[in-house]
């Protein structure tokens, strides 16, 4: 029969994971000091394997970090929202990674935590 005290490490780890997976962090590094008016995020296009045919200028780099539990669609949506806030027309997805973010230990149990990192260039069509 399992004693309740054996469940405590699992409850502790679950609480930590729930607290650390709450949000996607998005950073923006502009290439210029020029600011553009915000746009609607639903109009932002995502390019990955093929660049746009129309002329454009690059506004900056955005990076979104989320836990492995975050859906790719949620991370891409976070990128689109930030690009829209900066006046972009689209993003060019440059890099999508899943990397180790540490290990949690509880007694004899190890829990490996991973995070997803997406990088994109914000562009504005001319």
C-alpha positions as CSV (number, residue, x, y, z in Angstrom):
1,X,0.0,0.0,0.0
2,X,1.4,3.4,-1.0
3,X,1.9,5.9,1.8
4,X,0.8,9.5,1.2
5,X,4.2,10.8,2.0
6,X,5.5,9.1,-1.2
7,X,3.3,11.3,-3.3
8,X,4.7,14.6,-1.8
9,X,7.7,14.7,-4.2
10,X,5.4,14.3,-7.2
11,X,3.0,17.0,-5.9
12,X,6.0,19.3,-5.3
13,X,7.4,18.8,-8.9
14,X,3.9,19.2,-10.4
15,X,3.5,22.6,-8.5
16,X,6.9,23.8,-9.8
17,X,6.1,22.8,-13.4
18,X,2.7,24.5,-13.3
19,X,4.2,27.7,-12.0
20,X,7.0,27.8,-14.5
21,X,4.9,27.0,-17.6
22,X,2.6,29.9,-17.3
23,X,3.7,32.2,-20.1
24,X,5.6,32.6,-23.3
25,X,8.4,35.2,-23.0
26,X,8.9,37.4,-26.1
27,X,11.9,39.7,-26.7
28,X,12.4,42.2,-29.5
29,X,15.7,43.7,-30.6
30,X,15.1,46.6,-33.2
31,X,17.5,47.3,-36.0
32,X,16.6,51.0,-36.1
33,X,15.1,53.6,-33.8
34,X,12.2,54.3,-36.2
35,X,8.8,53.3,-34.8
36,X,5.8,52.3,-36.9
37,X,2.1,52.2,-35.8
38,X,0.9,48.9,-34.6
39,X,-1.1,46.5,-36.8
40,X,-3.6,43.8,-36.3
41,X,-1.9,40.5,-35.4
42,X,-4.3,38.5,-37.6
43,X,-2.8,40.2,-40.7
44,X,0.8,39.1,-39.9
45,X,2.1,36.5,-42.4
46,X,4.7,33.9,-41.5
47,X,7.5,33.0,-44.0
48,X,9.9,30.2,-43.4
49,X,11.3,28.3,-46.4
50,X,10.6,30.9,-49.0
51,X,11.2,34.6,-48.7
52,X,8.5,37.1,-49.8
53,X,8.6,38.3,-53.4
54,X,7.7,41.9,-52.5
55,X,10.3,44.5,-51.3
56,X,10.6,44.8,-47.6
57,X,12.7,46.3,-44.8
58,X,13.8,44.4,-41.7
59,X,12.7,46.0,-38.5
60,X,14.3,43.7,-35.9
61,X,14.6,40.3,-34.4
62,X,12.0,38.7,-32.1
63,X,12.6,35.7,-29.9
64,X,9.9,33.7,-28.1
65,X,10.7,31.2,-25.4
66,X,8.1,28.7,-24.0
67,X,8.2,25.4,-22.2
68,X,7.9,22.1,-24.1
69,X,4.2,22.0,-23.1
70,X,3.4,25.1,-25.1
71,X,2.0,24.4,-28.5
72,X,3.9,25.6,-31.5
73,X,0.8,27.6,-32.6
74,X,0.8,29.5,-29.3
75,X,4.5,30.4,-29.7
76,X,4.0,31.5,-33.3
77,X,1.0,33.6,-32.2
78,X,3.1,35.3,-29.6
79,X,5.6,36.2,-32.3
80,X,2.8,37.6,-34.5
81,X,1.5,39.7,-31.7
82,X,4.9,41.3,-31.0
83,X,5.5,41.8,-34.7
84,X,2.2,43.6,-35.0
85,X,2.9,45.8,-32.0
86,X,6.1,46.9,-33.7
87,X,4.3,47.7,-37.0
88,X,5.5,44.7,-39.0
89,X,3.8,43.1,-42.0
90,X,5.2,39.7,-41.6
91,X,7.9,37.6,-39.9
92,X,10.5,35.4,-41.4
93,X,11.0,32.4,-39.1
94,X,14.7,31.8,-38.8
95,X,15.2,29.2,-36.1
96,X,13.1,26.8,-34.0
97,X,14.8,24.9,-31.2
98,X,14.0,22.7,-28.3
99,X,16.8,22.8,-25.7
100,X,17.4,21.5,-22.2
101,X,16.5,24.0,-19.5
102,X,17.5,22.1,-16.5
103,X,16.8,19.2,-14.3
104,X,14.5,19.0,-11.2
105,X,15.4,16.4,-8.6
106,X,12.9,15.0,-6.1
107,X,14.4,12.2,-4.0
108,X,15.5,9.5,-6.4
109,X,13.5,11.0,-9.3
110,X,14.9,13.3,-12.0
111,X,12.7,15.5,-14.2
112,X,14.3,17.0,-17.3
113,X,12.8,20.3,-18.3
114,X,13.0,21.6,-21.9
115,X,12.1,24.8,-23.5
116,X,11.2,25.9,-27.1
117,X,13.0,28.9,-28.6
118,X,11.7,30.5,-31.8
119,X,13.6,33.3,-33.6
120,X,12.2,35.4,-36.4
121,X,13.0,38.6,-38.3
122,X,10.2,41.2,-38.3
123,X,9.7,42.8,-41.7
124,X,7.6,45.6,-43.2
125,X,6.6,45.6,-46.8
126,X,7.5,48.8,-48.7
